[in-house]
Amino acid sequence: MKKTAASQDSSPLSRREFVRLGVMGGAAAAVVGSIPLRAAVTDAAPAAAGTKADVWVFTGKDKKKLIAAALAVIEKNGGFGKGIKRMALKVNAAWPRTPEQGANTHPELVDAFLAGVKKAGIEKVVLPEFTCAPAATTFKMSGIGAAAEKHGAEMIDLAKDRKQFVDVKIPQGKKLLAARVPKDLLDPQTVVINMPVAKHHGGAQLTIAMKNWMGSVEDRGFWHKNNLHQCIADFAGFLNARWTIVDATRIMLDSGPQGPAKKMKEPNQLIVSRDQVAADAVAAMLFVDSPAKIGYLKIAGEMGIGVSDPARINIIRQDV
């Protein structure tokens, strides 16, 4: 029987179990091969009840300066984790579009970020991506492939390399109960960074950080057929990046996710947070007057996955 994203017959692991088994010994190795494991999880937790989530919004046209400002905040607020030398960077490189068209993360941001993390002590960066068009085309047209090659980072074409996927459980899931996820996003010795582009999406209204995870799971068709907004929130309850860095330098206001858009806007912003829901909520307000109008953001807030209420978000704005 063909396995679906919600099937549970393969005894998949939750991320917590993945880490626990790694601490206990070699039990997880049978699932993830030779990945070394450690006891610490680098994922960020949502703000506790009654507290505010911090979101930094940097504004400026110089993308190197935007990344420099983001990296400075990251360093002051815990960095990438003690002793971490390896990073999985989840960009959006799904579409055969140029950087100006706004369908993918801007390659100049990726370039500057990869240069900066090297200086911060990261020795190896992988970029796992399950593209919506042939990867050879999207990696080239987006400019992200060239940026990765420049810095010795590895672009991973998940459509071809299916051995990268691991079965996991989604403990909090209401619709999405299980998924197949790249092992690089689960390895506790690898810091996970989510660097999506903010844009319109025909099915989900918007795609920012939480929905960007769809570009790394094997069976995204299940999400579209089984309450897309709930599935987006379910998966965000399973996986949160150490840091979320939203590219809102130019945004598609229609015709997403692929475009080209008829209407574009240039906020020239980079939005940074430890809370992916809060980052999405702030980015969403570039498109709508309230994050509650975006289904998965409303659900994520109600599930306690992160902060979606603007009243509970501490927005720190800085021109660079």
C-alpha angles and dihedrals in degrees: 000000000000112000118236130201089261098046117118103186094104096063094238122197130242114225090251091053090045090058094041093053091048090055091049094053139264100344093105093047090076088061102039104026117226100347110141113230136205136188101251124086115208096199117121121242123224118255113278118254111286095018130100130244116231118232123178119207115195118191127196144103096241105088094194090057091048091055092044090055091048093050091049091055091045091052092049092049106051102298118220097320134283114296094357113150101163130068137190108205115197106201126163107254097146104118138063094238135122121251092254092058092065100223093120137037108282110262093218089062091048091048093051093043094051090049091050098048091052088059088048091059103264107143103182130034126184125188110202112195134171098199127206091222129031108306094225088062099040095045090052101041093044091053090227094109091058092046091052093047091050090061099036093252119149122239108207118206100209092187088068101030102057091158086078091073124098127188113244137176122233101216097188094040120130097180103004105059099163140006144180109247133179110263090229088071091053103043107109090209089062122076112220120218123185114208107172131165117240113234147136118283125197095214105031098031090233136020117206128131105326094048091044087077087073087074089067105043122089101223107041089150088076090059093054092050098044110051103301095206093052092047091051090053092043093055093045086057088059101042131032123168120237085241132011116209113184120203105218095153090118124002136199111232094190144007093047149195094028105016145143087212125219090212125042132177130196111212089160089214137146113197118201132185146142087228112071093194092053091047090052092046092054092045091047090061088068085069107027135023094240133030087217088075089068108081100215093046091054090048094046091052092049091049091052093240092133143324117296098158110097089212088066096047122094104209114199110194125196133172114219 
